[in-house]
Amino acid sequence: MICCFTGPRAFPWKEESSQHRDVLRQLDAAILQAIELGATHFLCGNAIGVDTWAAELLIRQKKQHPELFLEIALPFASHNERELACCAVCQLADWVHVVGNAKCRRAAFYQRDRYLVDHSGLLIAVESPVFGGTARTVQMARAKDIPILRIHSSSS
């Protein structure tokens, strides 16, 4: 089974905070739950925030689960090429490729999100607050009756 991720790029708290540690703990637990449900292939969209955190956790999980496959789906070729964490994840992923062909950035992000959902049987969603690309991806998954493992982060 293939599992993908969605979630915000930014939160109102710092990465060193207890809220950040809580989201990482829940994200790691959701990845383990996905593995128990049969997921071996994971799709990440390479955005800063949740996508990068999920990919970093998967890279760690691969040490105990070498059968896991990490695919990075880029909305366009230069996406986050200056973000160190995103570049590091791409170097350690099993496959990195561009899925969008739109000239407009917004359309490319939509194509990437559509790719994630169309190729997955499970979605892990960090929802806080629920709007923008995260909400759109969750709606796409609901429309296809894809199960969703939800992580609610504290916004305070």
C-alpha positions as YAML, in Angstrom:
chain: A
units: angstrom
residues:
- id: 1
  name: MET
  ca: [0.00, 0.00, 0.00]
- id: 2
  name: ILE
  ca: [1.08, 3.57, -0.70]
- id: 3
  name: CYS
  ca: [0.65, 6.28, 1.94]
- id: 4
  name: CYS
  ca: [1.02, 10.03, 1.45]
- id: 5
  name: PHE
  ca: [1.21, 13.04, 3.76]
- id: 6
  name: THR
  ca: [-0.31, 16.47, 3.95]
- id: 7
  name: GLY
  ca: [0.01, 19.27, 6.46]
- id: 8
  name: PRO
  ca: [0.90, 22.92, 6.92]
- id: 9
  name: ARG
  ca: [4.26, 24.43, 6.10]
- id: 10
  name: ALA
  ca: [4.19, 26.69, 9.13]
- id: 11
  name: PHE
  ca: [2.82, 26.69, 12.67]
- id: 12
  name: PRO
  ca: [2.49, 29.46, 15.25]
- id: 13
  name: TRP
  ca: [5.10, 27.79, 17.48]
- id: 14
  name: LYS
  ca: [8.83, 27.20, 17.14]
- id: 15
  name: GLU
  ca: [10.33, 23.88, 16.11]
- id: 16
  name: GLU
  ca: [11.94, 23.45, 19.53]
- id: 17
  name: SER
  ca: [8.59, 23.73, 21.33]
- id: 18
  name: SER
  ca: [6.58, 21.05, 23.10]
- id: 19
  name: GLN
  ca: [3.90, 21.43, 20.39]
- id: 20
  name: HIS
  ca: [6.46, 20.57, 17.71]
- id: 21
  name: ARG
  ca: [7.70, 17.54, 19.66]
- id: 22
  name: ASP
  ca: [4.07, 16.42, 20.09]
- id: 23
  name: VAL
  ca: [3.38, 16.65, 16.35]
- id: 24
  name: LEU
  ca: [6.56, 14.68, 15.59]
- id: 25
  name: ARG
  ca: [5.58, 12.00, 18.13]
- id: 26
  name: GLN
  ca: [2.09, 11.72, 16.62]
- id: 27
  name: LEU
  ca: [3.50, 11.70, 13.07]
- id: 28
  name: ASP
  ca: [5.93, 8.92, 13.94]
- id: 29
  name: ALA
  ca: [3.09, 6.93, 15.55]
- id: 30
  name: ALA
  ca: [0.93, 7.44, 12.45]
- id: 31
  name: ILE
  ca: [3.78, 6.19, 10.23]
- id: 32
  name: LEU
  ca: [4.07, 3.06, 12.40]
- id: 33
  name: GLN
  ca: [0.30, 2.60, 12.19]
- id: 34
  name: ALA
  ca: [0.47, 2.93, 8.40]
- id: 35
  name: ILE
  ca: [3.23, 0.29, 8.31]
- id: 36
  name: GLU
  ca: [1.05, -2.02, 10.43]
- id: 37
  name: LEU
  ca: [-1.78, -1.44, 7.93]
- id: 38
  name: GLY
  ca: [0.53, -2.59, 5.13]
- id: 39
  name: ALA
  ca: [2.10, 0.62, 3.81]
- id: 40
  name: THR
  ca: [5.60, 0.18, 2.45]
- id: 41
  name: HIS
  ca: [5.70, 3.04, -0.07]
- id: 42
  name: PHE
  ca: [5.43, 6.61, 1.21]
- id: 43
  name: LEU
  ca: [4.88, 9.75, -0.87]
- id: 44
  name: CYS
  ca: [6.01, 13.19, 0.33]
- id: 45
  name: GLY
  ca: [5.53, 16.50, -1.44]
- id: 46
  name: ASN
  ca: [8.83, 18.09, -0.26]
- id: 47
  name: ALA
  ca: [7.36, 21.21, 1.32]
- id: 48
  name: ILE
  ca: [8.95, 22.63, 4.44]
- id: 49
  name: GLY
  ca: [7.09, 21.68, 7.62]
- id: 50
  name: VAL
  ca: [5.05, 18.48, 7.75]
- id: 51
  name: ASP
  ca: [6.31, 17.01, 4.45]
- id: 52
  name: THR
  ca: [9.94, 17.37, 5.48]
- id: 53
  name: TRP
  ca: [9.32, 16.14, 9.03]
- id: 54
  name: ALA
  ca: [7.49, 13.07, 7.69]
- id: 55
  name: ALA
  ca: [10.30, 12.30, 5.25]
- id: 56
  name: GLU
  ca: [12.93, 12.67, 7.99]
- id: 57
  name: LEU
  ca: [10.96, 10.29, 10.24]
- id: 58
  name: LEU
  ca: [10.63, 7.79, 7.38]
- id: 59
  name: ILE
  ca: [14.35, 7.90, 6.73]
- id: 60
  name: ARG
  ca: [14.89, 7.00, 10.40]
- id: 61
  name: GLN
  ca: [12.23, 4.25, 10.22]
- id: 62
  name: LYS
  ca: [13.99, 2.73, 7.19]
- id: 63
  name: LYS
  ca: [16.82, 1.68, 9.51]
- id: 64
  name: GLN
  ca: [14.42, -0.72, 11.24]
- id: 65
  name: HIS
  ca: [12.21, -1.30, 8.19]
- id: 66
  name: PRO
  ca: [14.52, -1.50, 5.13]
- id: 67
  name: GLU
  ca: [11.56, -2.51, 2.95]
- id: 68
  name: LEU
  ca: [10.17, 1.04, 3.13]
- id: 69
  name: PHE
  ca: [10.34, 3.16, 0.00]
- id: 70
  name: LEU
  ca: [10.36, 6.98, 0.13]
- id: 71
  name: GLU
  ca: [9.22, 8.85, -2.95]
- id: 72
  name: ILE
  ca: [9.49, 12.64, -3.18]
- id: 73
  name: ALA
  ca: [7.02, 14.20, -5.61]
- id: 74
  name: LEU
  ca: [8.06, 17.70, -6.61]
- id: 75
  name: PRO
  ca: [5.49, 20.15, -8.02]
- id: 76
  name: PHE
  ca: [8.21, 21.68, -10.26]
- id: 77
  name: ALA
  ca: [11.93, 21.12, -10.77]
- id: 78
  name: SER
  ca: [13.33, 23.88, -8.57]
- id: 79
  name: HIS
  ca: [10.90, 23.39, -5.67]
- id: 80
  name: ASN
  ca: [12.64, 24.19, -2.34]
- id: 81
  name: GLU
  ca: [16.09, 23.78, -3.86]
- id: 82
  name: ARG
  ca: [17.42, 26.35, -1.36]
- id: 83
  name: GLU
  ca: [15.86, 24.74, 1.72]
- id: 84
  name: LEU
  ca: [18.59, 22.65, 3.37]
- id: 85
  name: ALA
  ca: [16.21, 20.18, 5.06]
- id: 86
  name: CYS
  ca: [14.29, 19.60, 1.82]
- id: 87
  name: CYS
  ca: [17.52, 19.03, -0.12]
- id: 88
  name: ALA
  ca: [18.81, 16.60, 2.51]
- id: 89
  name: VAL
  ca: [15.58, 14.59, 2.34]
- id: 90
  name: CYS
  ca: [15.78, 14.46, -1.46]
- id: 91
  name: GLN
  ca: [19.33, 13.10, -1.30]
- id: 92
  name: LEU
  ca: [18.23, 10.27, 1.02]
- id: 93
  name: ALA
  ca: [14.95, 9.41, -0.73]
- id: 94
  name: ASP
  ca: [14.58, 6.34, -2.94]
- id: 95
  name: TRP
  ca: [13.06, 8.35, -5.80]
- id: 96
  name: VAL
  ca: [12.68, 12.07, -6.48]
- id: 97
  name: HIS
  ca: [10.73, 13.27, -9.50]
- id: 98
  name: VAL
  ca: [8.72, 16.19, -10.85]
- id: 99
  name: VAL
  ca: [5.01, 15.40, -11.16]
- id: 100
  name: GLY
  ca: [3.70, 18.79, -12.28]
- id: 101
  name: ASN
  ca: [3.87, 20.28, -15.75]
- id: 102
  name: ALA
  ca: [1.87, 23.45, -15.12]
- id: 103
  name: LYS
  ca: [3.40, 26.84, -15.90]
- id: 104
  name: CYS
  ca: [1.65, 28.44, -12.90]
- id: 105
  name: ARG
  ca: [3.06, 27.60, -9.44]
- id: 106
  name: ARG
  ca: [-0.42, 27.32, -7.88]
- id: 107
  name: ALA
  ca: [-1.48, 24.86, -10.58]
- id: 108
  name: ALA
  ca: [1.76, 22.88, -10.11]
- id: 109
  name: PHE
  ca: [1.03, 22.51, -6.38]
- id: 110
  name: TYR
  ca: [-2.49, 21.34, -7.23]
- id: 111
  name: GLN
  ca: [-1.06, 18.76, -9.66]
- id: 112
  name: ARG
  ca: [1.37, 17.54, -7.01]
- id: 113
  name: ASP
  ca: [-1.40, 17.19, -4.42]
- id: 114
  name: ARG
  ca: [-3.61, 15.37, -6.95]
- id: 115
  name: TYR
  ca: [-0.71, 13.01, -7.72]
- id: 116
  name: LEU
  ca: [-0.24, 12.23, -4.03]
- id: 117
  name: VAL
  ca: [-3.91, 11.34, -3.56]
- id: 118
  name: ASP
  ca: [-4.34, 9.51, -6.88]
- id: 119
  name: HIS
  ca: [-1.42, 7.21, -6.09]
- id: 120
  name: SER
  ca: [-2.21, 6.51, -2.43]
- id: 121
  name: GLY
  ca: [-4.42, 4.20, -0.44]
- id: 122
  name: LEU
  ca: [-3.90, 6.04, 2.85]
- id: 123
  name: LEU
  ca: [-3.38, 9.68, 3.87]
- id: 124
  name: ILE
  ca: [-1.69, 10.96, 7.01]
- id: 125
  name: ALA
  ca: [-2.93, 14.51, 7.60]
- id: 126
  name: VAL
  ca: [-1.67, 17.02, 10.13]
- id: 127
  name: GLU
  ca: [-4.49, 19.52, 10.38]
- id: 128
  name: SER
  ca: [-3.89, 22.91, 11.99]
- id: 129
  name: PRO
  ca: [-5.41, 25.12, 10.77]
- id: 130
  name: VAL
  ca: [-7.38, 23.38, 8.04]
- id: 131
  name: PHE
  ca: [-7.22, 25.55, 4.94]
- id: 132
  name: GLY
  ca: [-5.21, 25.85, 1.73]
- id: 133
  name: GLY
  ca: [-3.39, 22.88, 0.25]
- id: 134
  name: THR
  ca: [-3.87, 20.70, 3.33]
- id: 135
  name: ALA
  ca: [-7.65, 21.13, 3.25]
- id: 136
  name: ARG
  ca: [-7.73, 20.57, -0.51]
- id: 137
  name: THR
  ca: [-5.70, 17.36, -0.22]
- id: 138
  name: VAL
  ca: [-7.94, 16.06, 2.59]
- id: 139
  name: GLN
  ca: [-11.01, 16.85, 0.45]
- id: 140
  name: MET
  ca: [-9.49, 14.99, -2.51]
- id: 141
  name: ALA
  ca: [-8.84, 11.94, -0.31]
- id: 142
  name: ARG
  ca: [-12.37, 12.03, 1.11]
- id: 143
  name: ALA
  ca: [-13.82, 12.19, -2.41]
- id: 144
  name: LYS
  ca: [-11.90, 9.00, -3.26]
- id: 145
  name: ASP
  ca: [-12.83, 7.30, 0.06]
- id: 146
  name: ILE
  ca: [-9.18, 7.05, 1.04]
- id: 147
  name: PRO
  ca: [-8.74, 6.41, 4.77]
- id: 148
  name: ILE
  ca: [-7.20, 9.32, 6.67]
- id: 149
  name: LEU
  ca: [-5.07, 9.12, 9.80]
- id: 150
  name: ARG
  ca: [-5.57, 12.55, 11.37]
- id: 151
  name: ILE
  ca: [-3.12, 14.40, 13.58]
- id: 152
  name: HIS
  ca: [-4.48, 17.47, 15.30]
- id: 153
  name: SER
  ca: [-1.76, 19.87, 16.34]
- id: 154
  name: SER
  ca: [-2.07, 22.50, 19.01]
- id: 155
  name: SER
  ca: [-2.23, 25.95, 17.48]
- id: 156
  name: SER
  ca: [-1.27, 27.70, 20.70]
...
